[in-house]
Amino acid sequence: LGDVLTVKNGANEIELKGLEPGEYYLEETKAPTIYEAKFSCVMYDANIVDENGNYLATAYQFEKVLKMDANYQNNHRLVMLDNGITGYIEANALRELTDTFVEVDISSQMLYVYSNGECVMTANVITGNPNTGSTPGTNIGLQEILYKAYNTNLVGPTWDVPVDYFFCFNYDGEGFHDASWRTESEYTADTYTWNGSHGCVNMKHSDVSNLDNLISTGDKVLIHK
């Protein structure tokens, strides 16, 4: 056998045993040959089943999973959930993420940047207030960096504020940006519920500066509750 490849999803690690270069298999589940391990997004609620079709868990819409099997019978793929559960899911439910992508977890108010399978950045954020506005909260779903702007003003019905960084990720004009009006103590898990943004993802200046060095136009942005 060849090398052992260790891949990580959240806090969970799993070892793939090497066969030929670029080919791996999962010994514990007797799975077929694995050709790649890449993060994907679940586009609709779908069941995770074992090799016999027995229900194991549900993967929810816009959940991040680690796709480990490039080709499997009955049009299913082998995936690992963030909680470590490994099983098979309908291939049609998956959309592969870019090698570098951003994940925003609204429930924990955390941002993660992944690059080539590794988490390379974490940051506290403040997302949109879910209780105000015509389109409350920050849009969830699979989106992407449309453009990056610098030293610009964010203008809306009741605001016109300067920012050093603005990375737009949808056509509603939402994006990542610094927020000089925020204090350090505001970056908690519940500020967004009563003092959230108009939809953008507010970040500390040092964090959005770091983000600028890690992402490019076209990189996917996965936002979920």
Stockholm file with secondary structure:
# STOCKHOLM 1.0

chainA/1-225         LGDVLTVKNGANEIELKGLEPGEYYLEETKAPTIYEAKFSCVMYDANIVDENGNYLATAYQFEKVLKMDANYQNNHRLVMLDNGITGYIEANALRELTDTFVEVDISSQMLYVYSNGECVMTANVITGNPNTGSTPGTNIGLQEILYKAYNTNLVGPTWDVPVDYFFCFNYDGEGFHDASWRTESEYTADTYTWNGSHGCVNMKHSDVSNLDNLISTGDKVLIHK
#=GR chainA/1-225 SS CCCEEEEEETTEEEEEEESSTTCEECGGGTCCCBCCCEEEEECSCEEEECTTSCEEEEECTTCEEEECCSCCGGGEEEEECTTSCEEEEEGGGEEECCSEEEEEETTTTEEEEEETTEEEEEEECBCBCTTSSSSCSCCCEEEECCEEEEEEEEECSSCEEEEEEEEECSTTCCEEEECTTCCGGGCSSSHHHHHCBSSSEEECHHHHHHHHHHCCTTCEEEEEC
#=GC SS_cons         CCCEEEEEETTEEEEEEESSTTCEECGGGTCCCBCCCEEEEECSCEEEECTTSCEEEEECTTCEEEECCSCCGGGEEEEECTTSCEEEEEGGGEEECCSEEEEEETTTTEEEEEETTEEEEEEECBCBCTTSSSSCSCCCEEEECCEEEEEEEEECSSCEEEEEEEEECSTTCCEEEECTTCCGGGCSSSHHHHHCBSSSEEECHHHHHHHHHHCCTTCEEEEEC
//
